[in-house]
């Protein structure tokens, strides 16, 4: 259906009204640097707005996008997207190109042409493409930087002169520290010395993670009385982005005060320690002789002093029988996890004997003062004599020490026995019921626990029974004997029978079981089997004896003396181990000499 003249005039009026609204909205959009559909200040749903602009309310009557040829409400025209004219190819409302339709006469059709708009000019009747937004990575939350602060800890506030104390300085911060330098200077009252490098770890306090840098210092007071240390501070640089705020200066909140006592007289050298242990070892001592060098190593281990502060023991090791040369001295000082200063001094000497094959290493005594018990103590390293006789006497000394230890244990056991007897005699009436109940309970527990073991033991003993095993052993031995020996044992087993018929039945049963011969063999064949088993037996005698037995059993001619018959039969079948050697075939015997006077 073609539009009439009245409809065309209505379209022109609406087009003019739309252009007037556009002329009002464009200046406002340009000033706000926003597209037409985003004019600020206009609420969605106001009359006069394009229903296809985002934010507007669609469905207001009388508003039709200005596209030539689009007539709302005409039959046969079903608009799709906003502003799309059906039947016009190549129109895309989301692009920046607008199809241009050339006016034409009624009844004719011309292919629409696409005109590219210049850059910056937007089509007000289509959705403009949104500008691409650049992706900005999310920045991590900035942790507030807190200035570092200090925590000071000293293992003791009371000490003696020259007693080493361990002072721990903790620098707490929320960021990493590049440097941390403690500002402390030696004075006439105290001496400071750093122990090792700084260590770092993290901790959580009040829901916040903190970094703790720990510094250890050796604090040594030089005079007695009350000493108040100067203000302790730590300076350095933090590992932060801002260079102006990177430096810091942390000051301890309180000052450290010490109460120092004078040295105890009579303790020389003055070594205020918590512990001192001496040890020594000797190498290359397999051969002790004049001019043969040996290596002596002496180790001092002290708690409360570094290795460099421990004294040398070289003068105590000198003796007229040898010469001593220092090789090397090693010093070590560490701080344990408990905050104790542990020092080690290792001295190595070369010891050369000068008088024969005997070397005497003198004893070492070191006096020191125990600061925990407040008393003088002495660490001793006993002397040592190196020669063969001393080694034997040393072994005897070990035997004597073992005898003394055994005597001590003997007396201790007697005392324990007497004490137990006294307590039982004194409280027996009270303890008897409890002991009986305990015995009953213990017996039940032991019986229950031992039942599986007892059953297993009974089974093992049954399997190990001598009677059972001897019988089994006898059977195995009999089964592995030669056939002649087995036949002999069968005849010996049947020898107790006095009746020929019973004797025959028992013998047949046994030879069937032990030799595998049939129990139904006639006497003639049985005789041949026996001759085969006993090659050294008299075959004619065996046949005659068994024929006599057969006649006595079946022909009614009983044997007059059955005991003599059995004796003769046993003599014939007795085992002959070397029968095959004695009874060789005739063709193996050497031929005799020819006659001296041969006849024609």
Beta strands, then each sheet from edge to edge (+ up, - down):
strand 1: 97-100
strand 2: 113-116
strand 3: 149-154
strand 4: 158-160
strand 5: 164-173
strand 6: 177-183
strand 7: 190-194
strand 8: 199-205
strand 9: 208-221
strand 10: 225-228
strand 11: 233-238
strand 12: 247-251
strand 13: 257-261
strand 14: 272-273
strand 15: 275-283
strand 16: 293-303
strand 17: 322-335
strand 18: 341-353
strand 19: 359-361
strand 20: 364-370
strand 21: 375-381
strand 22: 384-386
sheet 1: 1+ 2-
sheet 2: 3+ 5- 9+ 7-
sheet 3: 3+ 5- 9+ 8-
sheet 4: 4+ 13+ 10-
sheet 5: 6+ 11- 12+
sheet 6: 14+ 20+ 21-
sheet 7: 15+ 16- 18+ 17-
sheet 8: 19+ 22-
end
